[in-house]
């Protein structure tokens, strides 16, 4: 009898055209049978392994907490909405298994939530902080002593760089192709190519890279996977060579890096640049070249950019204009990346920081709007 009711409720709950009234009646019937069976209760206790007091604590939170209170635990906005929706249908949660009937609630999600409730919300998700515009932390000593910043941007088959000094003058700006590197080359053979490329890149007090993750998709074919891994290997080899080049030049015979070499590498999230220069529309980042052309042409949009004026020689500007479209885009990314780091992290320009705070405020308001929408749906 109990198994028949369980099967019936699962089938009814999965039917998109079935009304909630029928679904609720079977939920209550199924729950009544659960409560009348000591065998099922024993299996629940062995599955969850919580004390009676902990079970009561979890059920009290599920039945009494508001949306704002639920956000203190390890839950996202859509999960809170699912909890509220099911609570409005069944009246109240009477055992720990009830939450598994909510839409999208898997065993792993539920266990994570229960663990957070027992811990008093210590594992809460801070969505506003996670989505905020964060920048690298730079010590006061580095900010005072840094004279040059070099940003590297590694594309599909070229690497571009842009070097600035602290007065926002572009000292070096170029790109180099690595399309001639064989596809099936191993790491040991890749290092000489990295050394060769490093000869064109000037030394700098700080090297800046875009923070990125190696994402391996299930449908990624082998050539794409190999090219992705080779690009990351080349980047790692190149930045190691550039970072320790100063030690080689000075004949530093120790294995430990000198004080001058420490903290030479910084990572900058891509959205820092895109939001600072307003080149992100929704989830897409548009071309960086248009912003750079505004800088070069001294056009009116440049006056609205939250950075210090950029100085550049005619030779560097001509070199940029002679590149093809893909090279110009990669060089533009490198330049904007270095400008963002200089103004936000080194000079701490008030205009740049004001844009950062505005972006963070908009993110917080967006998150609060999502919570309000969820609350109206669940009520």
Beta strands, then each sheet from edge to edge (+ up, - down):
strand 1: 148-154
strand 2: 158-165
strand 3: 170-177
strand 4: 206-211
strand 5: 265-269
strand 6: 280-281
strand 7: 284-285
sheet 1: 3+ 2- 1+ 4+ 5+
sheet 2: 6+ 7-
end
